[in-house]
Amino acid sequence: MKKMISVILIFKILSFAPICQASTPDCASFISDFKQMTVAQDSIQQSLISNHDMMADSLDTYADGLKQTSGKAYKKIVETMYKDSESVRKRKTKAQDIS
């Protein structure tokens, strides 16, 4: 197992060799691309975080509509939907803390 990890580590180090030998314009281009990718990643992450609100609101809306029906099964479903919407909101908070 240690040999396998060593081999993987060596290949990883060798894969960075072309970057180390790159000329200054190539490095500048790489850094520019990397910054753009970071901005895109942040934008996507914020979009996904905002989707938590939409999902939780949708669950609440469906639960409110279902609440009007009768029967024990429906009441249990409504209860579960409200719990799910709370869970989605908590996940949003965790995602915001991470980002």
N, C-alpha and C positions, 0 to 999 in steps of 0.2 A: 504494500500500500504506500509506503514511504517513497519507493522508487517511482511509483505512478505520479505522486504529488510532485516529486522533483522534476520529472519529465515535463509535466504540465507547466510548472513554474519556469523552466528553461524556455519552453516554447512561447510563453507569455512575454518573457524578457526579450526574446529574439523578435517578437512581433512589433516591439517598439523601436527596433533599430532603424527602420526607414524614417520614422518621425525624427529621430535624433540626427539623422544625416540630411534632413530637409534644409533647403535654403531659406533665407530670411523671408522672402515673399511667400513661400509655401507656409511657413509658420504663421505669418500674419493672416493669411487666408484661413488657415486652420482655426486660429483663435477667433476670427470673425464668425466663421461658421458655427463654432462652439457656442459663442455668445448668443447667436440667433436661435440655436437649438434650445438653449437654456430659457430664453424668453418664450419660445413656443411651448416648452414643457410647462412653464408657470401658467401660461394662458389656458392650456388644456386642463391642468390641475384645478384651476379656479372654476372652470366650466363644470367639471365633474363635481366639485364641491357644491356649486349652486344647484346642481340637479338633485341633490339630497332634499332640498326644500320642496322642489316640485313633486318629487316622489312622495314625501310625507304628506303634503297637502292633498295630493290625489287620493291617498289612502284614507285620509280624514273625510274627504268628500264622499267617497264610495261608502264608507262606514256610516256617515250621516244619512245617506239615502237608504241604506240597508236597514238602518235602525227602525224605520217606519214599518217594516214587515214584522210578522208575528212568528213565534216559534222559538224553542230553546236553541235549536241549531243555529238560527240566524243571529241570536244574541251572542252566542259563543264566537261566531265569525266576526261580528262587529267588535267584540272585546279584543280579539286577536289582531284585527286590523288597526285598532288604536294603539295596541302595544307595539306593533310593527312600525307604525309611524313614529312613535317615541324612539324606537331603536335606530331608525334611519336618521333622526335628528341628532342622536348621540354620536353616530358614526360621522356625521358632518362635523361636529365639534372636534372629534378626534382628528379628522382629516385636516381641519384648519390648524390645529395645534402642530401637526407634523409639517405642514407646508410653511 
